[in-house]
Amino acid sequence: MGKMNLRIGDIFLVLVSLVFYGWVGLDGILYLCVYIFLVYVMGKTIEKAAGSVDKFKIAVGIAVLILVGILYFYKYIDFTLQSLNDILQTDFNLFYLLVPLGISFITFSAISYVADIYRGDSTAGSLLDVALYISFFPKAVSGPIVLWKDFQPQIKARTKAWAVNDARFMYGLNRIMVGYAKKVLLADSFGAMVADIQQKLAGGMDIPTAWWCALLYMLQIYYDFAGYSDIALGLAELFGFRFKENFHFPYVSASITEFWRRWHISLGAWFREYIYIPLGGNRKGKIRTLVNLFIVFLVTGIWHGAGWNYILWGAINGVCMVTERCIRDKKFYLRIPYAVKWAVTMFVVLISWEIFRLTPLSEGAEVLKIMFGITKFSSVNFSFAYYFTPKMIILSVIGVLGATVFHKKCFHDIYTKVNESKLLFVVQEAILFGLMILAVMFMINSTYSPFIYFQY
């Protein structure tokens, strides 16, 4: 009976996930179902081909090519054709395809599935297992990217339909409330101001406003994506799954290398497992290691979006990673104070986020010229004082402190003590519930603002 209940619970989760995915359009459900069946067939084919080395490699090679090909066709074919038209003065017709929701994240999950089977890290699952893994709604559209070898054991380990005790339920609920508050109260407030500044760009922009906008976007993308990850981890916890953390205070990093160990951790783990290590990692000499690092971050940029700004953003991070790898053991670098390294790292992150945000590249270049005083306006319709409101000052201070200071051990100790005291725990829950109510009120009184990473 227990096993039957487990499968009924999983079937329910798959159905809920399909409804969630199909909310933007019923055709998305059909696409996802076909995709799931294709991935399931690939896994079984690879597993059966294990007896022959040649067939084994051919099977996984074809599977990866098909998965990458689907991603390329939907997400990059128009960008490729438009780039060829611009560069070669050709006249290729564009497809104007509607990109399936979350295709980048779903593709990486699918590749993890076939690659882990190929490498012997896990076995092929049943059709229901694959459907649950690919479609599981907390992670399907914006991650975190959970590897199949990490997901499969949790399916088998669950002994009840929901497999959640009181502690796990409260932990999951708290993560959802915290994530929702991050998204609505902070990220959306920052995003609304960024959009307002950008809309008024034609009327001129002064240097302080340009830097203010860049800082707000830096905070917006962090709280937007980290907030979604909190919600995803919390929802997964409610259904008996525990995923690894996806963010760990990236804005305290003193190098781009450290930044990428703290930012979108699941993406970094995926690239390390399925691109960096297969390319040879650091096992084939220094030059090859540096080339592999750069390739990984160039692909990271391409994965984020079909645009030259994403490619340039990935290349900038790649160059920084390569440079840091070359100088990390040098005496002069080791003597640089942490504060200086942190300031330089945050400067690079801030500038690169502006490149990431603005497309086409010409728009990004224009904003950067304003930031550095290269482009100046004789008159500005809305100066810095117009945007530097008390509300945004308070929210920005909260945002900066929340992204930096709260990583200190003392705050973790406080959290531990709160959860050990029944009275303090009740106070904590009341505060979180209050933030949730406030976030709902904010959402009702504002325009809809989707998660940034829904676009990728």
N, C-alpha and C positions, 0 to 999 in steps of 0.2 A: 504493500500500500504506500509506504514511504517513497519508493522509487517512482510509482505512478504519479504521486503528488508532485514530486520534483519535476517531472516532465510536463505536467499540466502547468506548473508555475512557469517553466521556461517557454512553453507555447504562448502563455499569456504575455510574457515579456516581449516575445517576438511580434505578436499581434499589435501590442501597444507601440512598439518601435516602428512598425510599418505605418501605423496611423500617424504617428509623430512625423515620420519622414514624408508621408504623403500629404501633409497639411498644406504644403505650398502648391500641390498639384497632384491629382490622382495618377497621372502618367508616371510620376516618380516612384510609386509603389511597384508598378510593373517593371520598370527599369531595375529597381533594387532586387526584386525577386529573381529576375533573369540573371543578374550579376551574382547573386548568392549561389544559385544553382551552378553557374559556370565555375566559380571558385571551388565549390564542393567537388565537381567532376575533376578539376585540376588536381586537387589534393589526393583523391583516390587514384588517379592515373600515376602520379608521381610515386605514391606508396607501392603500387603494383609493379612499377618499373625498377624498383630497388634492386632486383636480382641481376640486372644488367647495367654495368657502369655507363655504357654509351647511351642506352635508352633513358637511363636515370637523368643524365645531364641534358639530353635533348628535351625530355619532358619538362623539366624545371625551366629550361631556357625558353621554350615556347610559351610556357605559362606566364613568365615574367614579361616577355615581349608583348603578349596579348594584353596584360593588365596595364603596362606602361602605354601601349598603343591606344587603349581606350581613353586613358587620362589625357594623352597628347591630343587625340582627335577632338575631344570635347572642350579642352581648356586652352590648347595652344595652336590649333590649326589656323584659326583666323589671324592670330598674332603673327604667325609665320608668313602667311600669304600677304598680309598688309605690309610686313617688313620687306618682303621681296618686291612688292609693288613700289614701295618708297625708295628702296636702294637701287633696284634694277630698272625702274620705270616700266614694270610689267603691268598687266591688267587682269590679274586673277580675281575671279569672283569669290566673295567671302560667303561662308556658310551661315553666319549669324546664329550659331547654335546656342540653345539655352543650356548652360552648364549645370549638370545634376548637383543637387545640394550635397555638400561635403565630399565631393568626389576625391579631393586630394587626400583627406584623412582615410576614407574608405579604401582607396587604392593602396596606401601604405599598410593598412591592416591586412589586405588581401595578399600583398607581397610577403608580409611577415608569415602568413599562414603557409604558403607554399614553400618559402625558404626554410622555415623551421622543420617542416616535414622532410625536406631534402637533406638537411644537415643532421637529422636524427635527434633534434632537440625535443620533438614532440611527434605524436602520431596524428593521422588524419581523423577528423571528427565525423560524427553523423551529420546528416543534412540539417537537423535541428541545432546541433552544436555550431555549425558554420553560420546558420541564420542568426543565432543569438550573438555570436562574436562580431559579425559584420554589421548587423543592424542595431545592436544595443543602443538605445536612443540617448543615454547620457553622453556617450563618447562619439557617436556616429558622425556628427556634422562639424565638430570643432575639437575633437580630441578630449582628453589626452590619448595619444597613440599607444594602445596597449598591445604588447607582443603576444602572439598566439601561444607561445611557450609559457607565458605568465597567466594567460586567461584560461587555458584548457584545464589546468589542475584545479582551478576554483570551481569550474562546472562540476567536476567529479567530487570535490570535497564537500559541496553543499548537501546536507542530509535532509533539509526541509525545503518547502517551496520558497520561504523567505529567509530562513537561516539567520535571523537577526535577533539579538537579545536587546534588553533595554539600553545598555551602554552604547552599543553600535547604532541603535536607532537615534538616540539623542546626539551622538557624534555626527551622524549623517545629517540630521535636521539642522544642527548648528552650522555645519559647513554650507548648507543650502542658504540659510539666512545671512551668513557672512558674505557669501558670494553674491547674493542678490543685492545686498547693501552696497558692495563694491561697485557693482555694475550700474545700478540706478542712481545712487546718491553721488558717487564720485565720477565714474567713467562717463556717464551720460551728461553730467553737468559740465565736465571738461570738454566733451565732444560738442555740445551745443555752442560753447564759446568759440571753439576752434572753427566750427562751421560759420559762425557769424563773422569772425575776423576774415575768413577766406572769401566770403561773399562780398565783403566790402573792400577787397583788395584793389578793385578797379578805381576806387576813390582815393587811392594812396595808402601807404602804410609807413609809419615811422619805425626806427630801429628797435626801440623797446617793445613795441607791439609785436614785431616779427619774432623776437626772442621769447616773449611771453607766450605766443601761440605755439612755438616749438616746445616749450616746457610743458604746456597744457596737453599737447598731443603725446608727449613722452609719458605723462601720467595717465592719460586716457587709455592708451593701448595696453599699459600694464594692468590697470584695474579692470578693464574690459575683459581681457583674456584670462587674467588670474581669477577674476570673479566667475567667469564661465567654468574654469577648471574646478573651483571650489564647489560649484553647483553640481558639476558632473561627478566629482568624487563623493559628494554627499548623497546624491541619488543612487549611485552604484552601491554605497554602503547600505542603503535602505533595502536593496534587493540582494544583499549577501555577497557582494563583490568588493574587494579592496584593491584600489589602484594606487600606484606609486605617485608621490607628489610631483606636480608639474612645474611648480615655481618655488624658489627658495631665496627671496629677497635679492633679485638680480641687480638692483640699483645700489648695492653696497660693494659691488665688484671693483677690484683694483686693476683689472685687465680684461680685455675682450675674451680671453680664454676662460677666465673665471665667470664672466657674464654668461657665456654659453653653457657653463655647468649649472647655472642657476635659472636661466630663462628657457621656458619650453623644454624641460628636461626630457620628456618622452620623445620629442623630435630628435634631440641630440643622441639619445640612446638608439633610436632607429637608424640614424645615419651611421653611427659607429658600428652597429651590428651588420648592416646590409650593404654599406658602401665603403666605409673607411677600412674595415678589416679585410673584406674581400679584395680591395685594391692593394693590400699588402701592409696597411697600417704603418707602423714604425719599424717593420722587420726587414726592410730592404734598403737601408741606408738613409742618410740625412736628406739628400736631395729628393728621393722618392717620397719620403715622409712629408716634406713640405709641399710637394706637388699634390699628394693625396689630400692634405688638409685644404688646399685651395680648391680642389675639385669638389670636395664635400660642401664647402660654403657657396661655391658657384651654383651647385645643384640646389642648395637650400634656397637661394634667391629665386631660381627658376620655379621651384615648387610652390613658392608663396604666391606667385601670380604671373600672368602673361603680360609682361611689360618690361621695357628697358630699365625702368627705375628699380624693379625688383632684382634684375640681374646685376645692376650696378651696386645695389645694397648688399647683395651676396658677395660680390667681388671685394667690396670695402672690408667686410668682415673677414674674408679669406686672407686679404693682404695683412690685416692686423694680426690674425692668428699666426701666419707665417713669420711675420716680423718678431712677434713675441717669442715664438719657438726658437728663433735664432739668437735672441739676446737675453733670454730668461736666466741663464747661468752666468752672464757677464757681471763683473764686479760693479761697474757703474750702474747697472740696472738694479742690482740688489741693494745698492746704497740709496736709491731714490725713496723718499719717505712715502708711506702709504697714502697720505692726503694728496700728494702730487699725482701719484698713479691713479687714484680714484677720480680726481678732477679731470685728468686727461681722458680716462675711460668714459666718464659720463659725457664729456664734450663730444667724443667720437660717436657715442650712442645717440646723443641728441641730434647731431647733424645727420647721421645715417637714417634716423627715423624720419626726418624731413624728406629725404630722398625716397624712402619707402612710401611715405604718405602721398606725395604729389606726383601725379601723372597727367600729361606727358612730362618728359624730362625737362622740357623748356620751362614749364611752370615751376618745377622744383628749382631750377637754376635761377629763375627770377627771384624767388623768395630768398634763396641763399645770398644773392647779390644785395638784397635789401638788408638782410641780417648783418652783413659785413660792411655796409655803407657804400657799396659800389654803385648801387642804384639809389638815387634820392629823388624825392618828390618836392616840387616847389610849394605845394600845399597838401594837407592831409585832412580829409573830411572827418575822420574819427581817430583821435590821438590815443595814446596809451592810457590816459586818465579815464577815457570812456569805458575801456575794457577792465581796468584795474579796480573792480568793484569790491566792497567789503565782503560780499558773499563769496566771490571767487578767491579772495585772499585767504579767507578762513578755510575753504575747501582745499585750496592748494597746500596750505600748511599741514592740514590733516593728511593729505595725500602724500606729501614728502616724508612726514614723520612715519606714516604707516608703511611706506616702502623702504625705509632705511632704519630708523631707530628701533622699531619693534623686533628686529632680528636678534637683539641682544639677549643673552641668557637670562637676565633678570626677569624679562617679561615671560619667558617660558616657565620660570620658577613660580611666578605669580599665577599663571594659568593652572599649573599643577596644584598649587595650594587651594585655589578656588574650587577645583573639582573634588578636592578632598573634604571640603566643608559644605555641608548641606545648605546652610544659610547663604553663603557666598555663591553657591551654585544656583540657587533660586534667584538671587540678584542678577547673576550673569544671564540667566535665561530671560528674565524680565527685560533686561537691556537689549538683548538680541531680538526679542519679540517686538520691542518698541522700534528698533531700527527697521525691522521687516515692515511694520505698519507704515512707518515714515516713507520707506522706499515705495510701497504701493501707492501712497498718496502722491509722491513725486511722479510716478509713472502715469497715473490717471490724469495729472495736470500737465503732462508734456507730450510731445509727439513721439511716435514709435521710433526707437533707435536700435536696430539689430546689432548683434555682436559683430565686432570687426572681422573676426576670423570666419564668420559665415560666408564671407566673400571669397575665401581661398580654399 
